[in-house]
Amino acid sequence: MTEGVPVAAGERPEAASAPPPVALAGVSKRFAATQALADVSLDLLPGEIHGLVGENGAGKSTIVKLLAGIYQPDSGSVVLDGKPVLLHGPAHARSLGIAVVHQEPRLFPDLTVAENVFIGHSPSGRFGALDWREMRRAADEIFASLSVHLDSSAVVRGLSMADQQLIEIAKALSVEARVLVLDEPTASLSAHEVERLFDIVRQTRDRGVAVLFVSHRLEEVFELCDRATVLRDGRHIVTAPTAQLTAADLVRHMVGRSVSLFPRTAAKIGDVLLDVRNLTRLGAFRDISFSVRAGEIVGLAGLVGAGRTEVARVLFGLDRADAGQVLLDGKRVSFKSPSAALGAGIAYVPEDRHLDGLVSGFSIAENVTLPILPRLFPRLFTRRSRERSLAAGYSERLRIRSTGVDELVEALSGGNQQKVVIAKWLATNPRVLILDEPTRGVDIGAKVEVHRIISDLAAAGLGIILISSELPEVLAMSDRIIVLHEGVMSAEIPRAEASEERVMFAATGQFAEGPSSGE
């Protein structure tokens, strides 16, 4: 295999001359009938950020788990400082200087933040006893370097996904790794938090650490990475400096064809379906007002903690408002439960599909029909043939890749799991659909499919609220963008006037703009 030039001319020559602290040499890995990796070679250079991209199932997670010591290769080897090694587990990998931050936080919810950061290598005092004060001090020091304000003595349970991801990053930084592997680290972070993280990653690189950065967000790869490797179907496709690649190049290498990232079908904008007036929930948001019309996609943008998800939870009946009104078809409504919201025609695809969207151990068919069982089977006796038939219809409509609707959802890729969640709520025949981070953690091919689904739903007359931390997604898919800052609506921007700069200014509270209808 011939790889691209390690780094562009003039960029950190020491990175090119130093031996790779970690490399994969002709690694193959098979799981039953699935060839996860086939003769893949990859080197991680000191002082370099190396991007790893590919669709779900391309082999990225397998490489991450090989480096973490969770898997061992069937053939080929992991090479440290030029010598093949067999990693016996995560603790062994960490002891050799390989720190891995996984996509989904793997924390102990009933331990404190500091205890999670130093789990397995806690500072000790006299007679080997744990030094709790030093542990908290060291954790505070790491968070301060990240410009993160977290109470190191707080229990992890109940913290946001963003805070949990930052704790995972702090864990990796606490072991002074020679190699840092970041597996989708920005999936739960806002644009502001992503930029802060990137600063930390660059600082880590500049100290001579080799960084492997796995991401579905191509703009992040180009902003952060020196080189990028593309995998497809477990095989190495290309490695080259990012300066010599374009987004279209990466997409073509990843999917084997040219695709449009944000397919958008023209939709006729109809009457107002949902009208939110001065909605307030104390401690979360206040005086939020906007409307959603039939066929319209209204984007909700803002930093993590701005109140976007909290607004969605009130609209879906998960939480109660303290003030304000919600009107559906001109009639005031107040939902005491999600079932009441569903009955009125509002559905909500939640941010965390694993925790709130899917039932692990259930099949595709069982997940899709779960919200409508009382309507589908009023006498409480389910007919599997009817359940399968309905799920098969949505599976075909949303192009869910599976062996059939009886396949368990945990066996599906992330993108196909997300399609099942969308199918589940479409089965309720909603008029207003709230999508909270609908493409979080899915690959580029699945993103294109989810965007197509959203566009088709709007064209069919649904009113859609799209919550996303990915500005390109919000800008490309939304007819209007509502921007929240610290629980307050800071701007309402029509599609024709929206830009990343304008949305970010409003999201960070750098200016206040009176809402405009955008009609």
N, C-alpha and C positions, 0 to 999 in steps of 0.2 A: 504494500500500500504506500502510495506517495502522498504525503500531506502537503498542505500549503506552507508558505513561509511562516515560521513561528511567530514573528512579530514584524510589524512594518519597520521600514528603515528608520533608524534614529530613535526607536522606542526601546528603552531599557535593554541595552546590549548584554547586560549581565544576565538577563533572563534567558537569552539564546545560548550563552556559553555554559551556564550551570547545568549539571546533570538533572534530569527530571526526578523530583522526590518521589513521584508516583507515576506509573504508566500501566496500561493494559497491553499485553502482548498476545495477539491472536486468540482472544478469549471467545469461547462459545459456551452457551448455556441453553439447555432444553428442559421444558416442563411438560411431561407426557408427550402429546403430539405437537406441542407448540415449540418452535425454535425461537427462543427469546433473543439470543445473540448468536451470530455466525461469524467467527473469525474477525472480531473487532479489535483494532489496535488504536490506542489513544495515549498521548502523553500530556501531563500537566506540568508546566514549567514554573519555577519560582519567579515571583514578581509578575505574574500574568493572570488575567481573568479569562477563562476559557468557557465559552457558551456551549451548551448541549441542547439541541432542539430536535423535534420530531413529533409525529402524531402519537396519540395514546396507542400503546402496543408496539412502538418502534424499538423499545429496548432501553429507554432512558432510566426507568426505575430499576431495572435489573442491574445496570452499571452502578447506580447509586448504592444498591444493596450489596454488590460485590465489594465496593470500596469500604462500605460500613462493616464488612465481615459477616453480614447476615447470610449471604450466599457464598459458595465456593464455585469456581468455574469447572465445567466438565472437561475442558481442554484449554490450553493457553495458561497464562498466569498473570497475577498482579505483581508488579515489579516495584520494589522500593530501593531507591538509590542504586539502580542497576542490578539488584539481586531479586530473583523470584521469592515470594513469600506466600505462605498460606495463612490467611486471617481466620482465626478461630472464633471470632465473635466481635460484637461492637466494642466491648471493653479492651480487647486485644488491639483493635484498629485504633482506638483512642490513645492507647499506650504508645503506639508507634507514630502518633502525631497526626492522625486522620480524624477530623471532626466533621460530623454530618448533621445538617439541619434538614429534617424531613418535612415534606409538604404538610402533613397533618400533625399538629402539636402532639407530642408524646410525653405529657406531664403527669405528675401525681397530684390529683385535684385537692387532696386533703392536706398536702404539705404546703409550706410557705413558698413565696417566690424565691427567696435566698436558698432554701433547702433544695428546690428544683434545679437552680443554677449549678449548685455544687454537689449534686447527687453523685455518689461514687468517689468523690475526691474532696470531701469536706475538710476545711482547715481544723487542725487539732491543737490543743493546748497542752498543759502539763499532764503527765500520766496518760496521754493518748485520748483524753476526753475532747469532745467536740467543742470548738471555740465559737459559740453562737455569735458573739459580738463581732469577731473577725469575719465570720461568714457574711453577716449583714453588711459590714463595712465594705468588704470586697465586692459584694453584689451591687451595692450602691455606686461604687466606683465604676463598675462596668456600665451600668445604666447611665451614669453621668457622661461617660465617653460617647454614648449613643444619643445623648440629649433626650433621654427618656425619663419621665417622671413616674416611677412605680414604687409603691411601698414594699420594700423587700421583706417586711414581716407579715404582709397580707397573705391569706390563703388563696391558692390559685383558683379554686372552684368559684365560678361566677364571673371570672374575668373575660373580657371580650376576646374574640379570635385574634385580633390584632395584637393585644397585649400578650397572649399566649405565644404567638409567633416570635415576638421580641424576646421573650424569656428563652425560647429555644436558641435564638441567635446568641444571647448572652451565655448560655451553656457552652456553646461551641467556642466562644471567645475566651471562656474561663480556663480552657486547657492549653492555651498557647499553641495551637495547632500549626504544623508545617503545611498541611493541606486542609482547606476548608471547602466542603461540598455543600452547596445550597440548593435544595430541591424545591422549586417553586416557592421561594421565601416571601414573595410579595403578594401572594394570592389573596391575603386578607388585609392588605395595607392600602391606605389612601395614597394619592399621588405625593402628598407632602411627606408622609412617612417613608414612602419608597425612596425619595430623594435623600432623606436622612440616612436610610440604610445604605444607599449607594455610596455615600460619603464614607461610611464605616468600612465598606468592602474595599473601596479604593485605598483607604489608609492601611488596611490589612495587606493588600497586594503590595503596596509600597514598602512594607516591612519585609518583603521577600517571600510571603506566603503564596503558594499555588492555590488558585481558587477555581473550582468547577461550579458554574452557574447554570442551573437547569430552569428553563422558563418557556411558557407558551406565548409570552408577550414579546413579539419580535422587536418592538421599539425599545424594550429594555435591553435586549441582546446588543443592539447597535449602539445604545447609549453607554453601556457598561463594559462590554467584552472586547478583548484584543483579538481573539480568534473565535471561530465558531465551528462546531462539528455537527453535521446533520446525519441522523440515523433514519432508516426506513425499513420496516419489516425485519428488524434485528440486524441489519447490515449497515456498514459504514458507507455513506454516499460521498461526502466531501468534507474536508477540513481546510479552512482558508481564513486569512485575516478579514475581519469584518469590514475593513476599509475597502476591500476588493469585492464586496457582496452588496446586493440590494435586498429589500424585503421580498420583492418578486422572485429573486434568485432562491432565497431560503424556502419560500412557499413551494416553488416548483420542485426543488430537491426533496422537500418533505412529503408532498402528496403525489409527485410524479406527473403533475399537470399544472396548468395555469388556472387560478381561481380568483374570483372577486371576493375580497375580504368582507365587504359590507353590502351584500345584495339587498336592495330596497325596492319594493314594488310600490308604485304610486297608489295611494289610497284616497278615496273620497272622504273628506272630513264632514261628519254629520252633526247631529244635535248633541248638546251637552248631556252626557250620561251621569257623570259624577261631579258634584260641586262641593268643594271643601271651603268653609268660611270660618276664619279666625280660630282654627282648631288649636287647642292648648292641652298639653299634658305636663303638669308641674314637674320640673327637674329634667325634662326631656326636650320639649320644644314649646313654642308659644306663637300664637297669632299666625298660623300657617293658612294661606288661602290660595287655591288654584282650582282649575276645572279640567276635566278630561272629556273629550268629545268622541263620538263613535268614529273609528278609523284613525284615531290620533295616537301617536306615541309621545308621551310626556316623560322626559328624562328627569330624574332626581339626582343631582350631583352635590358633592360636598366631601369634606374630609371625614374619616372615621370618627364617630362621636358627634357628627353634626345634627343627627336626629332623623336621618332618612328612614332607617329600618323602624325606628320608633313610630314614625307617622304611619308606615305600612301596617304595623301591628295594631294600631288603633283602628284603621280602616277595615281590617279583617276581623275585628272583635276579639283579638288576643288581649288587648289592654283597653282601658276605658279612658276617654277624654275627660278633662276637668272643666273645659269650656269650649265653646264653638259649636258649629253645626256641620253635619254631613248630609247632603241631599242626593238622592238617587232618583233620576227621572223627575226632578223637581220636588220630590217628596222627602221630608226629613226622616232620617233613619238613625238608629242608635243600636248597635249590635252588642249583645251581652256575651256572645260566643261566636267562634268561627262557623259553627253550623248555621247560625242565623245569617251570617254574612254570605255563606254559600247559597242559602235559600233565596237570598235577595239578588244573587248574580255576581258576587265578588269572589274571586279566587286569588290565592297568594302562593307563589313559588318561593320558598324560603331560601336564605343565603346558604345554609349548611344542609346540603342534600343528605348527608349521612346521618346527621342528628335529627333533623326535622322533616326531611322530605321522603325518605324511603324506609321501609320496614325490612331490615336484614333478615334473611331466611325465608322471605316470601318471593314468589315468582313475579315475573313482569305482570301477568294477568291479575294476580292478587293485589299488587300494588296499585295498578291502574284503576281497579274497580272499588278499592277500599272506601273512598269518600261517598260513593253512591250506592252502597249495599242496601240501605233501607228502601231506596227508590227502585233499584234493580230487582231486589228480591223482597217484596213487602211481607211475605210470610216467613221470612228468616231461613228459608231453605234455598241454598245456593244451587244453581245449575251450572256446572263447570263448562258445558258447551256454550252457554250464553255468555259467560264471563270471558272465555277464550275468544269468542267471536268479536266481542266489543273491543277487547285489548288488541286483537289482531288488526282491526281497522285502524286504531290509532298508531300501532307499530308501523303499519304500511305508510300511513299519512306522514309520520314524522321520520320515516326511514331509520328505525331502530335496528341496529345490526345485532342479531342474536340467532340462536339455534331454534328459536320458537318462543312463544309467550309463556311456556312452562319453565323457561330457564330462570334460575335464581338471579336476582338483581346484582348480587355481589360479584357474579361472574362476568358482568359487563364492564366495558371501559367507562372512564369517567364521563365522557361525552354522551354515551348511550344511557348511562344512569340518569344524566340530566334530562334527556329526552323523555325518559319514563316519568320523571317528576312532572314535567310539563304535561304529558299525556294524562297523568293522574288528575290534574286540575282542569284540563280541557274537558274531561269526561263529565264534569259537573255542569257543562254548558254555561260558562260565565259570560257576562256582558262586559265586565271590567276585570282585567287580569293584571295583577301586580307581580313583577318579576324582580327579585332581589338578587343581584349578582348572578345572572343566569348563565354566564360563561366562565365563572370562576373555576380555575383548575382543569379546564378542558383544552384539548389540543386545537390547532388551527383549523383542521378539517371539520371538527365538531363545532367550532365557533361559527364557521360559515353556515353550517346546517342550522344551528340555533338562530342565527340572524335571519336566515331564510324563513324559518318558522314564525318568528316574531313579525316579519314583514307581511307574510301571508295572512296571519291572524288580524293584523291591522286592516289589510285590504278586504278582509271578510266582514269588517265592521266592529271588531272589538275595540274597546278603549283600553289602552295599555299604559301602565306606569312602569318605567324602566329605571331601576336603581342600579348604578354601576360606578365602580371606582376607576374604570378605564375610560379616560376622556375620549380617545378616538372612537370608542363604541358609542358613548353618549352623543357625541357630535354627529356621527354618521347616521344613527338610527332614530334620533328624536326630532319631532316637529317643533317642540318647545322644550326648553331646559329650565327647570326650577332649581336654583342653587340655595343650599342651606349653609349657614355658618353659626355654629354653637347654638343650634336650636331655633334660629331665626332665619326667615326667608330673606336672603340678601340680594337676589336678582331673579328675574324671569326674562329669559333671552330667547327671541324667535330664532328658528333654525338659520335663517339667512344672515343673522347678525352674530352668530355664535362662533367663538374661537377658543382654543385652549387657554390663551392668555386671559381672555375675558372671564371665562369660567373660573380659572384659578384665582384671579384677583378677587372675585366675589366669594369663592370658597374659603379664602384666607382672611376675609373681612377687611381687605384693604380699601374697599369702597362700598358704599351702599347705593343701590339702584332701585328706584321705584318700579313695581311690577308693571309690565306692559302686556297687553293681551296677546300680541303676536298674531292677531287674526288679520 
